[in-house]
Amino acid sequence: MFDHADLGALRDSSLRMQGHIRRQTFSPEHAKTLRRFSSWEVSELIFRVNQNTFRGRLAADPSLPSGEVEPDGRQRWFSLEEINELRRRMRINRKSLQPERPANRRAVRVAVANFKGGAGKSTTALHLAHAAALDGYRVLCIDFDPQATLSHSMGLTDVTEEQTVWGIMARDLMRETERMNRVAEGAESGRALPRRRVPASIAETGLGDLRVGDFIRPTCWPIIDIVPSCANAAFVEFASAQYRHVNPDWSFFAAVERWLDALPPDGYDIVIFDCPPAIGYQSMNAVFAADILYIPSGPGYWEYDSTTSFIGQLSEALADLDDFETGTDFPAGKSHKAFLDVRFLLTRYEPGNELHRAMRDAFGKVFGDRMTAHPIEHTRAVEQSGRFLSSVYEIDYRDMTRETWRRARSTFDAAYDEFKTHVLAAWTQLEELP
């Protein structure tokens, strides 16, 4: 016989092996660290200026960060902190190197979601976050997926469920229930309104006393933070159903949005959600908080079929909430969920593969201008980065031929440039802050 205890023992054994693998994958100090970037990368790939111009500016102003010269003496290497200081202080042709950001608006929120596992959601979220950080944007990632691939890739290995989205939701339940209970009497009837009680299993966790920023963890990227996930967070799908019975008046799907609204509006520029491969309580919280829906899909027929199922089920779920849940699950002042933009992104694409080309044409015919122009191509460097829980941006180009690395980076650069265009267009549509 094989019961839950045996499954739990296998899980514990696997988690121990995961810890060992991560310790071997990351630095000798058992913590992931961010590499330095060469002056060639900084000038041509990050700032996108002529390398001689960049070197001339450094030579003209000795107060600027000068990086480190490695033993071969041929190249200077800069930390991301030094790159950010250069970005703040240096101007090229009288133009700032700071990234474009609409004035007086909160961070724009992007959900990377699809129904099918293996569609490239975590890979896409990871690379968009890293590309945005190299572009100078301050990024907050939220890992909604109990598989925690994004969290592991960001170097977080010691996470408990209280530190995840589940903790944010439980905290919101307690605070919203307390707020409702503070209303002493109904104004018209004079009768006391019903009081809701949160079970001790939730109330005694201490989550209700946490500050809004206590769920955010730093990463080895100095301008990327994350709300991580972990395998134990999988139980949130079961717990959420219980929580909704505890307080039926709790606007459940607004929990993460309320938490985000409580953050300083100028604390981040872009928030990226990595969603689980299902339409459930966690993914719907991400959907409700998102301004933009980014839907990655592989180039196969079954992936196309799954993507179709995903948007169909998401449409039905949102329509059901429009019809039956208005006033309960929607945030105050909203009657239904609408996105500022929806985009489909093809991943693991091979230009020389006839089937992939045919499926790309099919995607384009169905989704039209919602389909991104630049798919993420499958290359050896992309495959290698996935094996080592890293993005292409974290791989040192000296670990392979520069051409192999450059080709992999160029596919993500093109996807990010298009992503940035869509983000900026949606960003301007957000309401200005009071």
Secondary structure, DSSP 8 states (H G I E B T S, - for coil): ---HHHHHHHHHHHHHHHHHHHHHHS-TTSS-----EEHHIIIIIII-S-HHHHHHHHHH-TTS---EE-TT-S-EEE-HHHHHHHHHH-EETTEE-S----TT---EEEEE--SSTTSSHHHHHHHHHHHHHHTT--EEEEE--TT-HHHHHTT-----GGGSHHHHHHHHHHHHHHHHHT--B-TTT--B-------HHHHTTSGGG--GGGG-EE-SSTTEEEE---GGGGGHHHHHHHHHHH-TTS-GGGHHHHHHHTS-TTS-SEEEEE--SS-SHHHHHHHHH-SEEEEEE-SSHHHHHHHHHHHHHHHHHHHHHHHHTTTTTS-TT-SS---SEEEEEE-SB-TT-HHHHHHHHHHHHHHGGGB-SS--B--HHHHHHHHTT--GGGS-GGGS-HHHHHHHHHHHHHHHHHHHHHHHHHHTTS----
